[in-house]
């Protein structure tokens, strides 16, 4: 039951993008088309989950025992950057169209603060490895939900008669704010 609460809490209540405002750059940048949003969601799911596991292990078995906690951020960034390079190589071989569609946004996963934020929050919340993995998966599913919903809304906005001064990013920011308000309706559903 604890893991279900973590999943519900991270996807709906404490959504990494809409409640914690982490990962806004890819949220706004990749949400123009549903296909790229789905591909980015898959890449973030993989990188966030694996990075959280690896960073938890590094924290518990390297940094804490040797009193190197001050190296936490830099070591976590190095792990994330390495994993993004692996994802980039795999996507280039397996799905060249998705690789081309993601373009410059794939390297942006390296600097996606949502991935680093989740890795740091797992340590801060003192989760064990399984709880941390579930927390990372839940946050990446929450990121995917927000990104795919927003991409669908933005594609729909292309068909709407939007005033000239609000076209593009201005209306996208208004819609993102409304989407964030909608997720506030889940605010007291569960506590993580």
MARDO-114863 format. One record per residue: x, y, z of N, C-alpha, C, O in turn. Coordinates in steps of 0.02 Angstrom, whole numbers, padded with zeros to 5 digits, always signed. Example, Ala and Ser with C-alpha at 12.3 -4.5 7.8 and 13.67 -1.06 7.14 Angstrom:
+00660-00284+00390+00615-00225+00390+00660-00165+00390+00712-00166+00423;+00642-00112+00354+00684-00053+00357+00645+00002+00394+00670+00057+00402;
% end
This chain:
+00041-00060+00000+00000+00000+00000+00044+00063+00000+00026+00114-00030;+00101+00059+00035+00147+00116+00038+00172+00137-00031+00179+00197-00045;+00184+00088-00074+00210+00103-00140+00156+00133-00185+00170+00175-00228;+00094+00112-00175+00038+00141-00213+00029+00214-00193+00016+00256-00235;+00037+00229-00129+00031+00298-00105+00087+00340-00135+00075+00398-00153;+00148+00312-00139+00203+00349-00169+00189+00364-00242+00200+00420-00266;+00162+00315-00279+00147+00325-00350+00093+00378-00358+00101+00424-00398;+00037+00372-00321-00017+00421-00327+00008+00490-00306-00009+00540-00338;+00047+00492-00254+00073+00556-00230+00118+00591-00280+00115+00652-00289;+00161+00552-00313+00208+00583-00360+00176+00599-00428+00197+00647-00460;+00128+00560-00449+00096+00572-00514+00046+00629-00510+00046+00673-00553;+00004+00629-00458-00051+00677-00455-00041+00734-00406-00049+00792-00424;-00024+00718-00344-00022+00768-00291+00039+00813-00295+00033+00874-00296;+00096+00782-00298+00159+00820-00298+00194+00811-00365+00253+00792-00368;+00158+00825-00418+00185+00817-00486+00250+00857-00493+00252+00916-00476;+00301+00825-00517+00368+00856-00521+00369+00920-00562+00407+00966-00547;+00327+00923-00614+00326+00982-00657+00274+01033-00633+00290+01092-00626;+00214+01010-00621+00158+01056-00608+00153+01079-00535+00122+01131-00521;+00183+01043-00489+00181+01063-00418+00249+01085-00393+00254+01133-00354;+00302+01051-00414+00369+01067-00391+00408+01111-00439+00461+01136-00422;+00382+01120-00500+00412+01163-00551+00484+01143-00568+00526+01186-00578;+00496+01079-00571+00560+01053-00594+00550+01023-00664+00499+00991-00676;+00597+01034-00708+00592+01007-00775+00550+01049-00822+00520+01023-00869;+00547+01114-00809+00506+01159-00850+00534+01166-00921+00496+01172-00968;+00600+01166-00929+00630+01176-00996+00607+01122-01045+00582+01140-01098;+00613+01057-01030+00587+01008-01078+00511+01009-01081+00482+00994-01133;+00479+01026-01026+00405+01030-01025+00381+01080-01077+00333+01066-01113;+00412+01138-01080+00391+01189-01129+00422+01176-01198+00390+01191-01249;+00482+01149-01200+00518+01142-01263+00496+01084-01306+00496+01089-01367;+00478+01028-01276+00464+00967-01314+00389+00955-01321+00368+00907-01354;+00349+00998-01292+00277+00985-01290+00239+01009-01352+00178+01011-01351;+00274+01027-01405+00241+01051-01465+00205+00996-01503+00152+01008-01532;+00232+00936-01503+00202+00879-01538+00196+00820-01490+00239+00808-01449;+00142+00783-01497+00128+00727-01453+00180+00671-01461+00198+00639-01412;+00204+00660-01522+00253+00607-01534+00319+00622-01498+00348+00577-01467;+00343+00683-01502+00406+00700-01468+00396+00700-01392+00442+00681-01356;+00338+00720-01369+00324+00719-01297+00325+00648-01270+00350+00635-01216;+00297+00602-01309+00297+00532-01288+00367+00503-01288+00386+00467-01241;+00407+00519-01338+00476+00495-01340+00518+00523-01284+00557+00487-01253;+00509+00588-01270+00546+00619-01214+00524+00588-01148+00566+00579-01103;+00460+00573-01141+00436+00542-01079+00469+00474-01067+00488+00458-01011;+00476+00435-01120+00509+00370-01114+00583+00378-01095+00608+00341-01053;+00616+00425-01126+00687+00437-01110+00695+00460-01038+00740+00438-01004;+00650+00505-01016+00654+00529-00946+00638+00473-00897+00670+00468-00845;+00590+00430-00914+00574+00372-00871+00636+00329-00861+00652+00311-00804;+00670+00312-00915+00729+00270-00910+00785+00305-00871+00813+00276-00825;+00801+00366-00891+00857+00401-00859+00843+00415-00785+00887+00406-00743;+00782+00438-00770+00766+00455-00700+00768+00393-00655+00794+00397-00599;+00742+00337-00679+00741+00276-00639+00811+00250-00628+00831+00236-00571;+00849+00242-00681+00916+00214-00675+00961+00263-00636+01001+00241-00594;+00955+00328-00649+00996+00377-00613+00981+00376-00539+01026+00383-00498;+00918+00368-00521+00900+00367-00450+00928+00306-00415+00951+00310-00358;+00927+00249-00449+00955+00188-00419+01031+00196-00411+01058+00182-00357;+01064+00218-00463+01138+00224-00461+01159+00277-00410+01207+00266-00373;+01124+00334-00409+01144+00386-00361+01130+00365-00289+01168+00384-00245;+01077+00327-00278+01064+00302-00210+01120+00255-00188+01145+00260-00132;+01140+00211-00233+01195+00165-00217+01261+00203-00204+01297+00186-00158;+01275+00253-00245+01336+00293-00235+01333+00329-00167+01382+00332-00131;+01274+00357-00151+01267+00393-00087+01278+00346-00028+01314+00363+00019;+01247+00287-00031+01249+00240+00026+01316+00204+00033+01338+00191+00089;+01348+00188-00023+01407+00146-00019+01473+00181-00035+01527+00152-00027;+01470+00244-00057+01532+00280-00071+01534+00346-00031+01580+00356+00009;+01485+00388-00042+01487+00455-00012+01479+00454+00064+01519+00484+00100;+01428+00419+00089+01417+00417+00162+01473+00383+00200+01498+00411+00249;+01495+00322+00180+01548+00289+00219+01614+00327+00222+01650+00323+00272;+01631+00364+00170+01694+00399+00168+01688+00473+00185+01737+00510+00179;+01629+00494+00207+01619+00564+00227+01626+00613+00169+01652+00668+00178;+01604+00592+00110+01611+00634+00050+01544+00663+00028+01532+00672-00031;+01500+00677+00075+01435+00704+00060+01436+00768+00020+01390+00784-00017;+01490+00806+00028+01497+00870-00009+01505+00859-00084+01498+00906-00123;+01520+00798-00106+01526+00782-00177+01461+00755-00207+01460+00733-00265;+01407+00758-00168+01344+00729-00190+01319+00758-00256+01305+00720-00302;+01314+00823-00260+01285+00854-00320+01327+00840-00382+01300+00822-00434;+01392+00849-00377+01435+00839-00436+01436+00766-00457+01436+00752-00517;+01436+00720-00410+01436+00649-00429+01369+00630-00460+01367+00589-00506;+01314+00657-00435+01248+00643-00463+01243+00670-00534+01215+00638-00578;+01270+00730-00546+01269+00759-00613+01309+00717-00661+01289+00707-00718;+01366+00691-00640+01407+00648-00683+01371+00584-00701+01374+00561-00758;+01335+00554-00653+01297+00493-00666+01242+00508-00717+01233+00470-00765;+01206+00562-00708+01151+00580-00753+01178+00594-00823+01149+00571-00873;+01232+00630-00828+01262+00645-00894+01283+00581-00930+01273+00575-00990;+01311+00535-00893+01332+00471-00923+01273+00432-00949+01275+00404-01004;+01220+00430-00909+01160+00393-00930+01127+00424-00991+01102+00388-01035;+01127+00489-00995+01098+00523-01054+01138+00506-01116+01109+00496-01170;+01204+00501-01110+01244+00482-01168+01227+00411-01191+01224+00398-01251;+01214+00366-01144+01194+00298-01161+01126+00299-01197+01118+00266-01248;+01078+00337-01171+01012+00342-01203+01018+00371-01273+00985+00348-01319;+01061+00422-01281+01070+00453-01346+01098+00403-01397+01075+00402-01454;+01146+00364-01377+01175+00313-01421+01123+00261-01440+01118+00241-01498;+01084+00238-01391+01033+00188-01404+00979+00215-01451+00960+00181-01499;+00955+00276-01438+00903+00305-01481+00929+00315-01552+00892+00306-01600;+00991+00334-01559+01020+00345-01626+01020+00280-01666+01009+00281-01726;+01033+00224-01632+01034+00159-01666+00964+00130-01676+00948+00105-01730;+00922+00133-01624+00857+00100-01624+00803+00140-01660+00765+00112-01700;+00800+00205-01648+00746+00247-01676+00774+00313-01702+00767+00364-01668;+00805+00313-01761+00831+00375-01788+00779+00431-01796+00795+00489-01785;+00716+00415-01816+00667+00470-01822+00653+00504-01754+00647+00565-01750;+00648+00464-01701+00637+00492-01634+00698+00531-01613+00693+00585-01582;+00757+00505-01628+00819+00541-01612+00821+00609-01647+00839+00659-01617;+00801+00611-01711+00799+00673-01749+00745+00720-01722+00755+00781-01718;+00687+00692-01702+00632+00732-01677+00650+00765-01611+00632+00823-01598;+00686+00729-01568+00706+00757-01503+00760+00809-01512+00764+00858-01475;+00803+00798-01562+00854+00848-01579+00894+00872-01519+00924+00832-01483;+00893+00938-01509+00933+00969-01456+00905+00954-01386+00940+00964-01337;+00843+00931-01383+00812+00920-01317+00838+00857-01283+00834+00851-01222;+00865+00810-01321+00893+00750-01290+00952+00766-01245+00954+00743-01188;+01001+00806-01267+01054+00825-01221+01029+00867-01163+01062+00871-01111;+00971+00899-01171+00943+00938-01116+00922+00895-01057+00913+00921-01001;+00912+00829-01068+00897+00786-01012+00954+00788-00962+00943+00781-00901;+01015+00798-00986+01073+00803-00942+01063+00858-00891+01081+00851-00833;+01036+00914-00914+01027+00971-00869+00955+00976-00844+00936+01028-00816;+00915+00924-00855+00846+00925-00831+00847+00921-00755+00866+00870-00726;+00828+00975-00724+00832+00979-00651+00784+00931-00617+00791+00916-00558;+00734+00905-00654+00688+00857-00625+00725+00792-00607+00712+00762-00555;+00770+00771-00649+00807+00709-00637+00854+00717-00577+00855+00675-00533;+00891+00771-00576+00935+00784-00519+00894+00796-00456+00911+00772-00402;+00839+00832-00463+00795+00846-00405+00768+00783-00374+00767+00777-00313;+00745+00737-00415+00718+00674-00389+00773+00634-00354+00762+00606-00300;+00832+00631-00384+00888+00595-00352+00905+00625-00284+00918+00588-00236;+00905+00691-00280+00920+00724-00216+00863+00715-00166+00875+00707-00106;+00801+00718-00190+00743+00709-00145+00740+00639-00115+00720+00630-00058;+00761+00590-00153+00762+00521-00127+00809+00516-00068+00793+00484-00018;+00867+00548-00072+00915+00548-00017+00888+00590+00041+00892+00570+00098;+00860+00648+00025+00833+00693+00076+00776+00661+00115+00771+00671+00175;+00733+00623+00081+00676+00592+00113+00696+00526+00148+00654+00494+00179;+00759+00507+00142+00786+00447+00175+00749+00383+00153+00733+00341+00195;+00736+00378+00088+00704+00318+00061+00754+00262+00056+00814+00273+00046;+00729+00200+00062+00772+00143+00047+00773+00134-00029+00741+00173-00065;+00809+00085-00054+00818+00077-00126+00752+00065-00162+00739+00095-00214;+00709+00021-00135+00646+00006-00167+00599+00067-00166+00567+00082-00216;+00595+00100-00109+00553+00160-00104+00578+00214-00152+00539+00247-00185;+00644+00222-00156+00673+00271-00201+00660+00255-00274+00647+00300-00314;+00663+00192-00291+00649+00172-00360+00576+00185-00378+00561+00210-00432;+00530+00168-00332+00459+00181-00343+00446+00256-00348+00407+00279-00389;+00480+00295-00306+00474+00367-00307+00498+00395-00374+00466+00440-00402;+00553+00370-00399+00579+00392-00464+00532+00374-00521+00520+00414-00566;+00507+00313-00520+00460+00291-00572+00396+00334-00569+00371+00355-00621;+00371+00346-00509+00311+00388-00501+00322+00458-00527+00279+00486-00561;+00380+00487-00511+00395+00555-00535+00402+00557-00611+00381+00604-00643;+00433+00505-00639+00440+00505-00712+00372+00494-00745+00360+00521-00799;+00328+00455-00714+00260+00448-00740+00221+00513-00734+00182+00531-00778;+00232+00549-00679+00201+00614-00670+00226+00664-00722+00188+00703-00750;+00291+00662-00736+00320+00704-00788+00290+00687-00855+00272+00731-00894;+00284+00622-00869+00255+00599-00933+00182+00621-00938+00161+00645-00991;+00144+00613-00886+00073+00633-00887+00066+00708-00902+00028+00728-00945;+00104+00748-00866+00101+00821-00877+00124+00839-00948+00092+00880-00981;+00178+00809-00971+00205+00824-01037+00157+00804-01092+00146+00842-01140;+00129+00744-01088+00084+00720-01140+00018+00758-01140-00008+00775-01193;-00009+00773-01080-00070+00814-01077-00057+00883-01108-00098+00908-01148;-00002+00912-01090+00015+00979-01115+00027+00978-01191+00006+01024-01226;+00059+00926-01216+00071+00920-01288+00004+00913-01325-00006+00943-01378;-00041+00874-01298-00107+00867-01328-00145+00933-01329-00177+00951-01379;-00140+00970-01274-00173+01036-01271-00141+01085-01321-00177+01123-01353;-00075+01083-01327-00042+01128-01374-00058+01111-01446-00065+01156-01488;-00064+01047-01462-00084+01028-01529-00155+01052-01543-00171+01074-01598;-00199+01047-01493-00267+01071-01500-00269+01148-01508-00310+01174-01545;-00225+01182-01474-00222+01255-01479-00203+01278-01550-00223+01332-01571;-00166+01236-01586-00148+01254-01655-00210+01260-01699-00209+01296-01750;-00263+01225-01681-00325+01226-01720-00373+01281-01698-00423+01294-01731;-00358+01313-01642-00402+01363-01614-00386+01432-01642-00331+01445-01667;-00436+01476-01637-00427+01545-01659-00402+01585-01598-00442+01614-01561;-00337+01587-01590-00306+01622-01534-00287+01692-01557-00262+01701-01613;-00299+01742-01515-00279+01811-01534-00205+01813-01553-00163+01778-01523;-00188+01856-01601-00120+01859-01629-00067+01869-01575-00014+01836-01578;-00079+01912-01527-00029+01926-01475-00019+01869-01425+00029+01869-01388;-00066+01820-01424-00061+01765-01377-00037+01700-01410-00029+01650-01375;-00026+01700-01475-00005+01639-01509+00064+01617-01487+00107+01658-01470;+00074+01552-01489+00140+01524-01472+00150+01516-01397+00107+01488-01363;+00206+01540-01373+00224+01530-01303+00178+01566-01253+00165+01537-01200;+00152+01625-01266+00108+01657-01217+00047+01614-01199+00031+01606-01140;+00012+01588-01249-00047+01547-01234-00026+01480-01204-00062+01452-01163;+00033+01456-01223+00058+01393-01193+00071+01403-01118+00056+01358-01079;+00098+01460-01099+00110+01473-01028+00044+01480-00989+00040+01458-00932;-00005+01511-01020-00071+01517-00988-00102+01448-00978-00128+01433-00924;-00098+01405-01029-00125+01338-01024-00086+01297-00972-00116+01258-00935;-00021+01305-00969+00019+01270-00918-00002+01291-00848-00006+01249-00803;-00015+01355-00838-00039+01379-00773-00107+01349-00755-00118+01330-00698;-00152+01345-00804-00218+01316-00791-00211+01241-00777-00246+01215-00733;-00167+01207-00812-00155+01136-00800-00127+01126-00729-00146+01078-00695;-00082+01170-00709-00055+01166-00641-00110+01177-00589-00112+01142-00538;-00155+01224-00601-00211+01235-00556-00257+01174-00554-00282+01157-00500;-00266+01141-00610-00308+01081-00611-00278+01026-00567-00314+00991-00532;-00212+01020-00568-00179+00969-00527-00181+00987-00453-00173+00943-00410;-00192+01050-00437-00198+01070-00366-00260+01040-00335-00265+01037-00274;-00307+01018-00375-00367+00985-00350-00351+00919-00314-00392+00895-00274;-00294+00891-00327-00273+00828-00294-00231+00841-00231-00204+00794-00202;-00226+00904-00210-00178+00925-00159-00179+00883-00094-00125+00868-00068;-00235+00865-00068-00237+00829-00005-00258+00756-00012-00282+00725+00035;-00249+00729-00072-00267+00660-00084-00225+00611-00043-00252+00568-00010;-00159+00618-00047-00113+00577-00007-00055+00621+00015-00043+00675-00013;-00018+00598+00065+00041+00634+00090+00102+00589+00083+00103+00534+00109;+00153+00615+00046+00215+00575+00040+00272+00612+00072+00328+00587+00072;
% end
